[in-house]
Amino acid sequence: MADISNLSRRSFLRQSFAFSAVAALRPGALLAQAGGFVAPNPASQHMFMIGDWGTDKYIDQQRAVSASMARWGQNNRTAPGAMFLLGDNWYGHMHDGVNDVRWKDQFEDMYPANLFPGPAYAVLGNHDYEKHTFDKAQIQLDYPKQKKTRWTMPDRRYTFKYPEKDPIVTFICLDSNLPGTKEWDFSMGSYVMSHSEADAQDQWFANELAKPRTTPFVAVIAHHPLFTNGVHRDNRTLIQRWDGLLRQHKVDLYITGHDHDLQHIEFDGHPTSFVVSGGGGAELVNWSIPPEKRGPFGDRVIGFTHLEMAKDAVIVRHVGEKSNQLHAFRKTPDGKMTILTS
């Protein structure tokens, strides 16, 4: 397993608190900050990403984020070719399953195709595992089979290259609802996958990563972060199972939701940039670790993430509800990361 999984919590936090000083000393780990706002390049490929968006109580916040995405795209002449829905897609009840009115009100109309064209790739969050009238995970798999829609979830785990022609990023999409990701796993097992399902996914994940790399970048998408400053804290189950694979195969990005905020976390010597984008509309909650203590960025706000993709670099931007860039960084195929100023 990876080195971090073997650290005590105290030594791990000591390492992460020292991020800025240590990373700056490692040649090539963190380049000097670029000056000024770097506008999106309309000639690049673009995706907008939101997590924790399908709220049943905070619809005004969801609308605010949707409006911010629309303004951002229009202001920067950047229509996204696709969206990513990072889990907790549906809080609360879906009384009518694939025919529930929330599909239209909170997805189809909330993110209209004229503003957000292309597929909307989705992964499952913990609230998507809740079973009320319907199995919410299953209806998310069934919905695109019965409706003409941009909603795209071919399986609980899947992979694809983007764009289809001359692809830049290989996306590996995982179901992170593993046993151990909730404290009540053993008493309410229906809220997570089984141990055998988790083992099968781990093997599938390892096999996908072991395939010859055919794109400049590899990104892993899931709902639960491995590392977070947020209230859910670092996920030791996922660290033990997945962090070694991320390191071994030099995965460029690990992008999640779950904590209702926007974050970017880096560790000295780790090839992966960890991005949390859980500001899609659900309620904001208090932080666990102050964001300035482990970064380089964290903010307890609603908003979304803009992924700009080109052969020579990807740029990840966190954008707030006023269509204001909060944080951005660039990553090149050789693993070099540059913080861009807002």
C-alpha positions as CSV (number, residue, x, y, z in Angstrom):
1,M,0.0,0.0,0.0
2,A,0.9,3.6,-0.3
3,D,3.1,5.4,2.2
4,I,0.3,7.6,3.5
5,S,-1.8,4.6,4.4
6,N,0.9,3.5,6.8
7,L,1.3,6.8,8.5
8,S,-0.3,7.6,11.9
9,R,-2.8,10.3,11.7
10,R,-0.5,12.7,13.6
11,S,2.4,12.2,11.2
12,F,0.1,12.4,8.2
13,L,-1.3,15.7,9.4
14,R,2.2,16.9,10.1
15,Q,3.1,16.1,6.5
16,S,0.1,17.7,5.0
17,F,0.4,20.9,7.1
18,A,3.8,21.3,5.7
19,F,2.6,21.1,2.1
20,S,3.6,24.5,0.9
21,A,7.1,24.5,2.2
22,V,8.0,21.0,1.2
23,A,6.4,21.1,-2.2
24,A,8.2,24.3,-3.0
25,L,11.5,22.7,-2.3
26,R,10.9,19.7,-4.5
27,P,12.2,20.5,-8.0
28,G,9.3,20.5,-10.5
29,A,6.7,19.7,-7.9
30,L,5.1,23.2,-7.8
31,L,6.0,25.8,-10.3
32,A,5.9,29.5,-9.6
33,Q,2.4,31.1,-9.6
34,A,1.4,32.4,-13.0
35,G,0.4,36.1,-13.0
36,G,-3.2,37.2,-13.6
37,F,-6.4,35.5,-14.7
38,V,-5.9,32.8,-17.4
39,A,-9.1,32.8,-19.4
40,P,-10.4,29.5,-20.8
41,N,-9.4,28.7,-24.3
42,P,-12.5,28.1,-26.5
43,A,-10.4,25.9,-28.7
44,S,-9.8,23.4,-25.9
45,Q,-12.2,20.7,-24.7
46,H,-14.3,21.6,-21.7
47,M,-16.4,19.9,-19.0
48,F,-18.3,21.3,-16.0
49,M,-18.4,19.2,-12.9
50,I,-20.8,19.3,-9.9
51,G,-21.2,17.1,-6.9
52,D,-23.9,16.9,-4.2
53,W,-26.4,18.8,-6.4
54,G,-29.7,16.8,-6.3
55,T,-31.0,18.5,-3.1
56,D,-34.5,18.1,-1.9
57,K,-34.3,21.1,0.4
58,Y,-31.9,23.7,-1.1
59,I,-33.3,24.2,-4.6
60,D,-32.3,27.9,-4.6
61,Q,-28.7,26.9,-4.1
62,Q,-28.9,24.4,-6.9
63,R,-30.4,27.1,-9.2
64,A,-27.6,29.5,-8.2
65,V,-24.9,27.1,-9.2
66,S,-26.7,26.3,-12.5
67,A,-27.0,30.0,-13.3
68,S,-23.3,30.5,-12.4
69,M,-22.3,27.7,-14.8
70,A,-24.4,29.3,-17.6
71,R,-22.9,32.8,-17.1
72,W,-19.4,31.4,-16.8
73,G,-19.8,29.5,-20.1
74,Q,-21.3,32.5,-21.9
75,N,-18.8,35.1,-20.5
76,N,-15.8,32.9,-21.5
77,R,-17.3,31.7,-24.8
78,T,-16.9,28.2,-23.4
79,A,-19.8,25.7,-24.0
80,P,-19.0,22.5,-22.2
81,G,-18.9,19.4,-24.3
82,A,-20.0,17.3,-21.3
83,M,-20.9,17.5,-17.7
84,F,-19.8,15.3,-14.7
85,L,-22.3,14.6,-11.9
86,L,-20.1,13.5,-8.9
87,G,-22.6,11.7,-6.8
88,D,-25.4,12.5,-4.3
89,N,-27.4,13.1,-7.4
90,W,-30.7,12.5,-5.6
91,Y,-31.3,13.4,-1.9
92,G,-34.6,12.2,-0.4
93,H,-37.4,10.4,-2.2
94,M,-37.9,9.6,-5.9
95,H,-41.5,8.4,-5.5
96,D,-42.1,7.7,-9.2
97,G,-38.8,6.2,-10.0
98,V,-37.6,6.9,-13.6
99,N,-40.9,8.9,-14.1
100,D,-40.4,11.1,-11.1
101,V,-40.9,14.8,-11.9
102,R,-37.6,15.6,-10.3
103,W,-35.8,14.3,-13.3
104,K,-37.3,17.1,-15.4
105,D,-37.3,19.8,-12.8
106,Q,-33.8,19.2,-11.3
107,F,-31.9,17.7,-14.2
108,E,-33.3,18.2,-17.7
109,D,-34.6,21.7,-17.1
110,M,-32.0,22.7,-14.5
111,Y,-29.1,22.0,-16.9
112,P,-30.7,22.6,-20.3
113,A,-29.1,21.1,-23.4
114,N,-28.8,24.4,-25.1
115,L,-26.5,25.6,-22.4
116,F,-24.9,22.3,-21.3
117,P,-24.8,20.2,-24.5
118,G,-23.3,16.7,-24.6
119,P,-23.5,13.8,-22.2
120,A,-23.9,14.2,-18.4
121,Y,-21.7,11.4,-17.0
122,A,-22.7,10.3,-13.5
123,V,-21.3,8.3,-10.6
124,L,-23.1,7.2,-7.4
125,G,-22.9,8.9,-4.0
126,N,-23.9,7.7,-0.6
127,H,-27.4,9.3,-0.8
128,D,-27.9,7.5,-4.1
129,Y,-27.7,4.2,-2.2
130,E,-30.6,5.1,0.0
131,K,-33.7,2.9,-0.7
132,H,-37.1,4.6,-0.1
133,T,-40.0,3.8,-2.5
134,F,-37.4,2.9,-5.2
135,D,-33.8,1.8,-5.3
136,K,-32.3,5.2,-6.3
137,A,-29.1,3.7,-7.6
138,Q,-31.0,1.3,-9.9
139,I,-33.3,4.0,-11.3
140,Q,-30.2,6.1,-12.3
141,L,-29.1,3.1,-14.3
142,D,-32.5,2.6,-15.7
143,Y,-33.4,6.2,-16.6
144,P,-31.2,6.5,-19.7
145,K,-32.6,3.2,-21.0
146,Q,-36.2,4.5,-21.0
147,K,-35.8,8.2,-21.8
148,K,-34.0,10.3,-24.4
149,T,-31.6,12.1,-22.2
150,R,-28.0,13.3,-21.8
151,W,-27.9,11.3,-18.5
152,T,-25.0,8.8,-18.9
153,M,-24.4,6.0,-16.4
154,P,-23.8,2.8,-18.3
155,D,-22.9,0.9,-15.1
156,R,-21.9,1.5,-11.5
157,R,-18.3,1.5,-12.7
158,Y,-17.2,2.4,-16.3
159,T,-14.5,4.0,-18.3
160,F,-14.2,6.1,-21.4
161,K,-11.9,8.4,-23.3
162,Y,-12.7,12.0,-24.0
163,P,-13.2,13.4,-26.5
164,E,-14.0,10.4,-28.7
165,K,-11.9,11.8,-31.6
166,D,-8.2,12.2,-30.7
167,P,-8.9,11.8,-26.9
168,I,-7.0,13.7,-24.2
169,V,-8.2,12.2,-20.9
170,T,-9.0,8.6,-19.9
171,F,-11.8,8.7,-17.3
172,I,-12.2,5.8,-14.9
173,C,-15.5,6.1,-13.0
174,L,-15.9,4.3,-9.7
175,D,-18.6,3.5,-7.2
176,S,-16.9,4.5,-3.9
177,N,-19.7,3.2,-1.6
178,L,-17.4,0.5,-0.3
179,P,-17.9,-1.3,3.1
180,G,-16.1,0.9,5.6
181,T,-17.1,4.3,4.0
182,K,-20.0,4.6,6.5
183,E,-19.9,4.0,10.3
184,W,-23.1,1.9,10.1
185,D,-22.0,-0.4,7.2
186,F,-22.6,-3.6,9.1
187,S,-26.0,-2.8,10.5
188,M,-27.4,-1.2,7.3
189,G,-25.5,-3.0,4.5
190,S,-27.9,-1.9,1.8
191,Y,-26.3,1.5,2.0
192,V,-23.0,0.2,0.6
193,M,-22.0,-2.4,-1.8
194,S,-21.1,-5.9,-0.6
195,H,-17.5,-7.0,0.2
196,S,-17.4,-9.2,-2.9
197,E,-18.6,-6.4,-5.1
198,A,-15.9,-4.1,-3.6
199,D,-13.2,-6.7,-4.3
200,A,-14.5,-7.2,-7.9
201,Q,-14.4,-3.5,-8.5
202,D,-10.9,-3.2,-7.1
203,Q,-9.7,-5.9,-9.5
204,W,-11.4,-4.1,-12.4
205,F,-9.9,-0.8,-11.3
206,A,-6.4,-2.3,-11.2
207,N,-6.9,-3.9,-14.6
208,E,-8.0,-0.7,-16.2
209,L,-5.0,1.2,-14.8
210,A,-2.7,-1.5,-16.0
211,K,-3.8,-1.1,-19.6
212,P,-1.3,0.8,-21.9
213,R,-1.9,4.5,-21.5
214,T,-3.2,6.0,-24.8
215,T,-4.1,9.5,-23.6
216,P,-1.9,12.2,-22.1
217,F,-3.9,12.2,-18.9
218,V,-5.8,9.8,-16.6
219,A,-8.5,11.0,-14.2
220,V,-10.4,8.9,-11.7
221,I,-13.9,10.0,-10.8
222,A,-15.8,8.9,-7.7
223,H,-18.0,10.4,-5.0
224,H,-15.9,9.9,-1.8
225,P,-12.5,11.7,-1.4
226,L,-9.5,9.9,-0.1
227,F,-8.2,13.1,1.5
228,T,-10.3,16.0,2.6
229,N,-10.4,19.0,4.9
230,G,-14.1,18.7,5.1
231,V,-16.4,17.3,7.8
232,H,-16.2,13.7,6.5
233,R,-12.4,13.5,7.1
234,D,-9.9,11.4,5.3
235,N,-11.4,8.0,4.2
236,R,-9.0,5.4,5.5
237,T,-10.9,2.6,3.7
238,L,-10.3,4.2,0.3
239,I,-6.7,5.3,1.2
240,Q,-5.8,1.7,1.9
241,R,-7.5,0.2,-1.1
242,W,-6.9,2.9,-3.8
243,D,-4.0,5.2,-2.9
244,G,-1.3,2.7,-3.8
245,L,-2.9,2.3,-7.3
246,L,-3.1,6.0,-7.9
247,R,0.6,6.3,-7.0
248,Q,1.7,3.2,-8.9
249,H,0.0,4.3,-12.2
250,K,0.7,8.0,-11.7
251,V,-3.0,9.0,-12.0
252,D,-3.1,12.7,-12.7
253,L,-6.5,13.7,-11.1
254,Y,-8.8,12.1,-8.5
255,I,-12.0,14.1,-8.6
256,T,-14.9,13.7,-6.1
257,G,-17.8,15.4,-4.3
258,H,-19.1,14.3,-0.8
259,D,-17.9,17.2,1.2
260,H,-20.1,20.2,0.4
261,D,-17.3,22.6,-0.6
262,L,-14.5,23.1,-3.1
263,Q,-11.0,21.9,-2.5
264,H,-7.6,21.1,-4.1
265,I,-5.1,19.1,-2.1
266,E,-1.6,18.1,-3.0
267,F,1.1,16.0,-1.3
268,D,4.8,16.1,-1.8
269,G,5.9,13.1,-3.9
270,H,2.3,12.1,-4.8
271,P,1.6,12.1,-8.6
272,T,-2.2,12.7,-8.1
273,S,-3.9,16.0,-7.6
274,F,-7.0,15.6,-5.4
275,V,-10.0,17.7,-6.3
276,V,-13.3,18.0,-4.3
277,S,-16.3,19.6,-6.0
278,G,-19.2,19.1,-3.7
279,G,-20.8,22.6,-4.0
280,G,-23.5,21.7,-6.4
281,G,-26.4,22.9,-4.2
282,A,-26.7,20.9,-1.0
283,E,-26.4,22.6,2.4
284,L,-23.0,23.9,3.5
285,V,-21.4,22.3,6.6
286,N,-18.5,23.2,8.9
287,W,-15.0,22.2,8.1
288,S,-13.0,19.5,9.9
289,I,-9.5,20.9,9.2
290,P,-9.2,24.6,8.3
291,P,-8.5,24.8,4.6
292,E,-5.5,27.0,5.0
293,K,-3.8,24.2,6.9
294,R,-3.7,21.7,4.0
295,G,-4.1,22.8,0.4
296,P,-3.3,24.6,-1.7
297,F,-7.0,25.5,-1.7
298,G,-10.3,25.0,0.1
299,D,-13.4,27.1,0.4
300,R,-16.8,26.4,2.1
301,V,-18.9,27.7,-0.8
302,I,-21.3,26.5,-3.4
303,G,-20.0,26.4,-6.9
304,F,-18.7,24.1,-9.6
305,T,-15.5,22.9,-11.3
306,H,-14.4,23.6,-14.8
307,L,-12.1,21.1,-16.4
308,E,-10.3,22.4,-19.5
309,M,-8.4,19.8,-21.6
310,A,-5.7,20.1,-24.2
311,K,-2.9,17.7,-25.2
312,D,-0.3,19.8,-23.5
313,A,-2.1,20.6,-20.3
314,V,-5.3,20.3,-18.3
315,I,-6.6,23.2,-16.2
316,V,-8.9,22.8,-13.2
317,R,-10.8,25.8,-12.1
318,H,-13.1,26.1,-9.1
319,V,-15.8,28.7,-9.8
320,G,-18.2,30.3,-7.2
321,E,-21.9,31.1,-7.4
322,K,-21.2,34.6,-8.9
323,S,-19.3,33.0,-11.8
324,N,-16.1,34.1,-10.1
325,Q,-12.9,32.0,-10.4
326,L,-11.8,31.0,-6.9
327,H,-8.8,28.8,-7.7
328,A,-7.2,27.3,-10.7
329,F,-4.2,25.1,-11.5
330,R,-2.6,23.6,-14.6
331,K,-1.1,20.2,-14.9
332,T,1.1,18.9,-17.7
333,P,1.6,15.3,-18.9
334,D,4.9,15.1,-17.1
335,G,3.1,15.7,-13.8
336,K,4.2,19.3,-13.2
337,M,1.5,21.4,-11.5
338,T,1.2,25.2,-11.6
339,I,-1.1,27.3,-9.4
340,L,-2.8,30.0,-11.4
341,T,-3.9,33.1,-9.7
342,S,-7.5,34.2,-9.8
